[in-house]
Amino acid sequence: MLKIHGIPRSRAFRCIWAAEEAGLPYEVIPIGFQPGFKLERAVEINPNNKIPALEDGSLVLFESLAINLHIAGKAGAPLMPTGDDASRVMQWTLWAATEAEPHVMRWSYNAYLKPEADRVASEAAAGKEALDLRLAVLEKELAQRPYLLGSGFTVADLNLASVLYGSWLNGYDYAPFPKVKAWLEACMTRPAALKARKQREG
Ligand SMILES: N[C@@H](CCC(=O)N[C@@H](CS)C(=O)NCC(=O)O)C(=O)O
């Protein structure tokens, strides 16, 4: 049984979605937030003291997207493909973490996450400007194939879509990127995604 430490309204959402896609049994060990995005208690198993963290038997992991690679690896293909496609999964996962997520978060904190009085419009605009440059790259890729690696959904799609999910749900303008918008909608309405979203969105 996978033990996912965190709550659905955090990056643990990504791992819940991955477990659902993989069809693996899991339990969520809830650790929530206090005001100011501080955790309500220490995460003993994560030296970074952050959520999510995963326990899989004696294996303990942190980093949500790495946890997802582990979960997908247990399921195997098609969620985690082999050969060159496994390298493409790594490429897109690192792209999600380094090229997309910092700008998603800069926009998100200043567009909807922080209390209204603490939001800085210029910060939201800077995050959006940088993210739009990356979305333009993604738009060109998705003009060539329906999913990141080809015709089928893999954990590469899961990892990148889950990084973009909060912005997609909270009013980010994806209209200039119709292929990205259609791909995100396809990812976020998969049966496994809907099960995970129900835990988060109610
Ligand atoms: N890169 C990490 C980020 C983890 C992270 O920042 N988690 C947030 C919740 S989504 C957290 O634990 N925040 C509390 C804190 O930083 O004190 C991952 O993807 O797992």
The ligand as a Tripos MOL2 file, in Angstrom:
@<TRIPOS>MOLECULE
LIG
   20    19     1     0     0
SMALL
NO_CHARGES

@<TRIPOS>ATOM
      1 N1          9.3600   20.5500   -5.2440 N.3       1 LIG1
      2 C1          8.5470   20.0190   -4.1790 C.3       1 LIG1
      3 C2          7.7610   21.1700   -3.5500 C.3       1 LIG1
      4 C3          7.0280   20.7310   -2.3060 C.3       1 LIG1
      5 C4          6.3020   21.8940   -1.6550 C.2       1 LIG1
      6 O1          6.7270   23.0490   -1.6960 O.2       1 LIG1
      7 N2          5.1660   21.5550   -1.0140 N.am      1 LIG1
      8 C5          4.3960   22.5520   -0.3360 C.3       1 LIG1
      9 C6          2.9230   22.2070   -0.3890 C.3       1 LIG1
     10 S1          2.3170   22.0070   -2.0320 S.3       1 LIG1
     11 C7          4.7810   22.5910    1.1360 C.2       1 LIG1
     12 O2          5.0580   21.5600    1.7270 O.2       1 LIG1
     13 N3          4.7680   23.7870    1.7250 N.am      1 LIG1
     14 C8          5.0230   23.9920    3.1100 C.3       1 LIG1
     15 C9          6.3320   24.6420    3.3800 C.2       1 LIG1
     16 O3          7.0890   24.9150    2.4360 O.co2     1 LIG1
     17 O4          6.5890   24.9040    4.5600 O.co2     1 LIG1
     18 C10         7.6040   18.9340   -4.7160 C.2       1 LIG1
     19 O5          7.2260   19.0230   -5.8940 O.co2     1 LIG1
     20 O6          7.2660   17.9950   -3.9920 O.co2     1 LIG1
@<TRIPOS>BOND
     1     1     2 1
     2     2     3 1
     3     2    18 1
     4     3     4 1
     5     4     5 1
     6     5     6 2
     7     5     7 1
     8     7     8 1
     9     8     9 1
    10     8    11 1
    11     9    10 1
    12    11    12 2
    13    11    13 1
    14    13    14 1
    15    14    15 1
    16    15    16 2
    17    15    17 1
    18    18    19 2
    19    18    20 1
@<TRIPOS>SUBSTRUCTURE
     1 LIG1         1 GROUP 0 **** ****
